[in-house]
Amino acid sequence: MSLIRIAGAGPSGLAAAITLARAGRPVELFERREDCGARFGGDLQGLESFSSDRSVLDELRDAGLEADFAHRGFTRGFQFNGNRADLHEFSQPAFYVVRRGTMADSIDQSLKRQALAAGVTLRFGESLDPAAADIIATGPRQRRPYAVCRGFVFKTDAPDLAVALLNDAAGLKGYSYLLVSNGEGCLCTSLWSSFRRVHQCLAEARRLLLERWPVRREEERPVGGWVHFSGRPHWREGGALVVGEAAGLQDFLWAFGLRAALRSGVLAANSILAGDDFARAAAAQFEGFIKGGVVNRFLWEVGRHGRYRAPMAALRWRGAERLLRDFYRYNRLQQFLYPLARGYVRVMHPHLTV
Ligand SMILES: Cc1cc2nc3c(=O)[nH]c(=O)nc-3n(C[C@H](O)[C@H](O)[C@H](O)COP(=O)(O)OP(=O)(O)OC[C@H]3O[C@@H](n4cnc5c(N)ncnc54)[C@H](O)[C@@H]3O)c2cc1C
């Protein structure tokens, strides 16, 4: 059986490798860094479960991926704009806080263990030229990012907490957040424009969040990175399949890309195993996610004035659980607004392909 070569051992490449190896295919997985998760430094990320009726953990299990990484489900979280704080409660976890990095309980290391157990050959510290790969899973590739995220992680004895801060001085066109999960904390800002203001925004996010929630912190360490998006992902490049953020697959509203990265890796592997057309399957599976993201970003940016009063009012009025579910399923209103939203994004984010 022919060897499958994968470039990139992030979540998308690992998910593809595990699926292929479990089906008996020989797989070589190349990671240019020294270990899985080395792109991150212990960041807490949200593995979102709010975008569909199906729990993300059930989805992983059905795909054959074990959730033997530290994860804590959050059924409540605050939205805060510097003045007003709204508490939103969900009937089931809206997201699971996971760790990204090289520590044993991170999602990256859990996937690495599963890949090794399935028989994948992992080659650390080795780049694979995408032109020589069967699957390209290299993460961000575009020259210009669309969002930047900076912050710090810390140890704490504070109880679990999730707060999203909507305030342009603390995260221009984006948001900042404070997460505490099982003794670990993370405070970050994200900007969708004027990236040079990131340090200023982080200082303001720190001030506003810690004044209102004075969480005790020890061993602060900086974290952060860039995020990429394409409104027209390339699912194929030469003979290779392209998955995850390498394809530009990313939630354009808030940059929740982890679930889609995993899903696309599994889909690519299954397409190879079944001899199906991956590009067609991926376009069908992710079209709503991508187009809905464009509309959500448009609504977010035009509604952000007055300290995000409009999105906050909408979340209160409809309830966060219902509203999020609705706006991640590419509903009729989004379909109607899509041409306008795409025009807006082309003008406001001219370096993006939409
Ligand atoms: C600061 C920050 C916070 C985020 N927060 C969240 C969040 O809360 N929730 C969420 O869902 N998403 C979040 N995201 C997005 C999420 O991290 C990505 O969507 C996800 O990691 C994409 O997975 P991937 O496998 O496609 O790419 P990556 O995770 O980037 O993995 C790609 C891997 O390929 C390797 N590589 C690159 N080129 C080569 C090559 N030529 N040969 C070999 N190896 C190569 C890289 O070193 C890397 O390890 C965040 C992103 C950032 C930057």
The ligand as an SDF file (V2000), in Angstrom:
LIG
                    3D

 53 58  0  0  0  0  0  0  0  0999 V2000
   -3.4500   32.7990   19.7190 C   0  0  0  0  0  0  0  0  0  0  0  0
   -4.4780   31.9080   19.0990 C   0  0  0  0  0  0  0  0  0  0  0  0
   -5.6240   31.5680   19.8160 C   0  0  0  0  0  0  0  0  0  0  0  0
   -6.5670   30.7080   19.2450 C   0  0  0  0  0  0  0  0  0  0  0  0
   -7.6750   30.3780   19.9750 N   0  0  0  0  0  0  0  0  0  0  0  0
   -8.5430   29.4710   19.4780 C   0  0  0  0  0  0  0  0  0  0  0  0
   -9.6530   29.0340   20.2580 C   0  0  0  0  0  0  0  0  0  0  0  0
   -9.8620   29.4650   21.4100 O   0  0  0  0  0  0  0  0  0  0  0  0
  -10.4910   28.1030   19.7200 N   0  0  0  0  0  0  0  0  0  0  0  0
  -10.2900   27.5890   18.4660 C   0  0  0  0  0  0  0  0  0  0  0  0
  -11.0840   26.7490   18.0300 O   0  0  0  0  0  0  0  0  0  0  0  0
   -9.2600   27.9870   17.7060 N   0  0  0  0  0  0  0  0  0  0  0  0
   -8.3690   28.9020   18.1840 C   0  0  0  0  0  0  0  0  0  0  0  0
   -7.3170   29.3000   17.4130 N   0  0  0  0  0  0  0  0  0  0  0  0
   -7.1610   28.7170   16.0580 C   0  0  0  0  0  0  0  0  0  0  0  0
   -6.5620   27.3160   16.1330 C   0  0  0  0  0  0  0  0  0  0  0  0
   -5.3720   27.3410   16.8480 O   0  0  0  0  0  0  0  0  0  0  0  0
   -6.2890   26.8170   14.7050 C   0  0  0  0  0  0  0  0  0  0  0  0
   -7.4960   26.8900   13.9720 O   0  0  0  0  0  0  0  0  0  0  0  0
   -5.7650   25.3800   14.6690 C   0  0  0  0  0  0  0  0  0  0  0  0
   -4.5840   25.2470   15.4050 O   0  0  0  0  0  0  0  0  0  0  0  0
   -5.4980   24.9810   13.2200 C   0  0  0  0  0  0  0  0  0  0  0  0
   -4.9710   23.6660   13.1900 O   0  0  0  0  0  0  0  0  0  0  0  0
   -4.1060   23.1920   11.9390 P   0  0  0  0  0  0  0  0  0  0  0  0
   -3.7540   21.7860   12.1870 O   0  0  0  0  0  0  0  0  0  0  0  0
   -4.7970   23.5150   10.6940 O   0  0  0  0  0  0  0  0  0  0  0  0
   -2.7800   24.1270   11.9720 O   0  0  0  0  0  0  0  0  0  0  0  0
   -1.6570   24.2920   13.0980 P   0  0  0  0  0  0  0  0  0  0  0  0
   -2.2230   24.1080   14.4440 O   0  0  0  0  0  0  0  0  0  0  0  0
   -0.9870   25.6010   12.7990 O   0  0  0  0  0  0  0  0  0  0  0  0
   -0.6300   23.1320   12.8050 O   0  0  0  0  0  0  0  0  0  0  0  0
    0.1980   23.1690   11.6510 C   0  0  0  0  0  0  0  0  0  0  0  0
    1.5350   22.5220   11.9830 C   0  0  0  0  0  0  0  0  0  0  0  0
    2.2860   22.3790   10.7750 O   0  0  0  0  0  0  0  0  0  0  0  0
    3.6510   22.6430   11.0420 C   0  0  0  0  0  0  0  0  0  0  0  0
    4.2810   22.9680    9.7440 N   0  0  0  0  0  0  0  0  0  0  0  0
    4.1330   24.1170    9.0190 C   0  0  0  0  0  0  0  0  0  0  0  0
    4.7790   23.9910    7.8270 N   0  0  0  0  0  0  0  0  0  0  0  0
    5.3280   22.7390    7.8090 C   0  0  0  0  0  0  0  0  0  0  0  0
    6.0860   22.0040    6.8240 C   0  0  0  0  0  0  0  0  0  0  0  0
    6.3650   22.5080    5.6240 N   0  0  0  0  0  0  0  0  0  0  0  0
    6.5060   20.7480    7.1430 N   0  0  0  0  0  0  0  0  0  0  0  0
    6.2230   20.2030    8.3540 C   0  0  0  0  0  0  0  0  0  0  0  0
    5.4930   20.8530    9.3080 N   0  0  0  0  0  0  0  0  0  0  0  0
    5.0300   22.0970    9.0320 C   0  0  0  0  0  0  0  0  0  0  0  0
    3.5960   23.7630   12.0470 C   0  0  0  0  0  0  0  0  0  0  0  0
    4.8000   23.8270   12.7950 O   0  0  0  0  0  0  0  0  0  0  0  0
    2.3900   23.3620   12.8980 C   0  0  0  0  0  0  0  0  0  0  0  0
    2.7590   22.5670   14.0190 O   0  0  0  0  0  0  0  0  0  0  0  0
   -6.3620   30.1870   17.9400 C   0  0  0  0  0  0  0  0  0  0  0  0
   -5.2090   30.5400   17.2180 C   0  0  0  0  0  0  0  0  0  0  0  0
   -4.2820   31.4020   17.7870 C   0  0  0  0  0  0  0  0  0  0  0  0
   -3.0480   31.7540   16.9920 C   0  0  0  0  0  0  0  0  0  0  0  0
  1  2  1  0
  2  3  1  0
  2 52  2  0
  3  4  2  0
  4  5  1  0
  4 50  1  0
  5  6  2  0
  6  7  1  0
  6 13  1  0
  7  8  2  0
  7  9  1  0
  9 10  1  0
 10 11  2  0
 10 12  1  0
 12 13  2  0
 13 14  1  0
 14 15  1  0
 14 50  1  0
 15 16  1  0
 16 17  1  0
 16 18  1  0
 18 19  1  0
 18 20  1  0
 20 21  1  0
 20 22  1  0
 22 23  1  0
 23 24  1  0
 24 25  2  0
 24 26  1  0
 24 27  1  0
 27 28  1  0
 28 29  2  0
 28 30  1  0
 28 31  1  0
 31 32  1  0
 32 33  1  0
 33 34  1  0
 33 48  1  0
 34 35  1  0
 35 36  1  0
 35 46  1  0
 36 37  1  0
 36 45  1  0
 37 38  2  0
 38 39  1  0
 39 40  1  0
 39 45  2  0
 40 41  1  0
 40 42  2  0
 42 43  1  0
 43 44  2  0
 44 45  1  0
 46 47  1  0
 46 48  1  0
 48 49  1  0
 50 51  2  0
 51 52  1  0
 52 53  1  0
M  END
$$$$
